[in-house]
Amino acid sequence: MKLKRFLFAILLSLTAYSVYGQTKVTFNVDLRPLIKQNKFNLATDQIQISGSFRPLSTSSWTRMLDRAPRDSVYSVTLNFPRRLNGQELLFNYRLYTEEDGIMREDLPRYLKLTGSELKLDALYFNHYVN
């Protein structure tokens, strides 16, 4: 019984250690202007994100969703390993629409991974803060 408790304590501490220091990032994109302009169809089109570090990738795209409350802000939350703390993540959004195909943002976006939870402001697709 003591051995089981001891092993459980070790497993718990290893789990806590591996989670500690991760950077949890919520990416947000506000698609209201595109929806109003009929450039984004809620039923068929997608907004996706890619980036320079896993769990994002430059060769594959992660789909973002409009979760409750439905407000046309599309989001995805990802955990980046602590070994990337202090690194600068390069990321970009793209739209996949039935009408226009793939539309990419003009400029890349950057984010420094800090080891703490980050929730990015919901900026418009292809608009940047000066």
N, C-alpha and C positions, 0 to 999 in steps of 0.2 A: 504494500500500500504506500509506504514511504517512497519507494522507487517511482511509482506512478505519479505521485505529487511532484517529485523532483523533476521527472521528465516533462511533465506538464508545465512546470515553472520555466524550464529552459526553452521549451517550444514557444511559450507566451512571450518571453523576453526577446527571442529571435524575431518573432513576428512584429513586435512593437519596434524593434531596432530597424527592421527593413522598411517600415512605413514612416518612421520618424525622418524628417528632413526632405520628404518628397515634396515636389511642387505640384499642387493641385490647381489647375487652371480651367476657368470657365470662359470659353470664347463665345462672344455674342455678336450677331449682325442684325441690324434693323432693316427689314426689307419693305417697310411701308411705302416709300416712294416708288419702288419698282412695281409693287402690287397696284398702287393707284394709277400708274402709267400703263398697266396691262402688259408689263414686261416679265412678270413672274406669275405663273399659274399655280395656285395653291394645290391643285389636284394632281398635277403631273410633273412640275419642275422641282429641282433640288438645289440646295446650297451646300457646298462641301469645303473642306479645309485640308491643306497639306502643309508640311513643315520639314525642317531640317533635322529633327531628332525624333526618335521613337518615343511615344506611341504614334506620332505623326510620321509621314514619310513623303519624300519628294516624288516617289514613283506610284503612290496610291493615295486615294482621297478618302477622308472620313466625312460621312454625311452628318449634317446638323439638322435639328428638329425644332419646331415651334411647340414648346410644351406649355402646359397650363400655367397661368392663364394665357389663352391664345391672344397674342398681342403683336404678331408678325415679327417678333424678335426670335431668331433662330439661334440655338445654343448647342454646345457640346462641352462636357467636362472631362478632362483627361488628367492622368497622374504621370508626371515625369520623374524618373528615378533621381535620387539625391546626388548621384555622381555627376549630374548635369547642372547642379547648383552653381550659379555664377556665370553660366554659359548664356550666350545670346541666341535665342530661338528665332529663326527666320520662318515666317509663315505667310500664307496667302489664301484668300477665299476665291472660289469660282462658282459660277452659276451653270447649271446644266438645264437648258430649257428645250422643250420640243420644237418651239418656233425658231430660235436662233442658234441652237446647239450650245457649245461651250463659250462662256464669256469669262475671261480672267481679269483680275484687278490689274491696273496699270503698274503699280508699285508694290514692292514687298513690304511686309510689316515686320517689326522686330519687337522682341520681348525678352527681358533678362529674367532668367529663372532664379528664384530667391530661396526656395526651400519652404516657403509659406504659401498659404492659399491665396490665389489671385482671381478676381472676377473682373474681366475686362468690360469696359463700357460698351454699350451697343451702338456702334458706329454704323453709318450707312455703307452699303456695298460700294467699293471704289471711291470712297471719300476719306480724307485724311485730316488729322488735327495738325495744325502748324505749330 
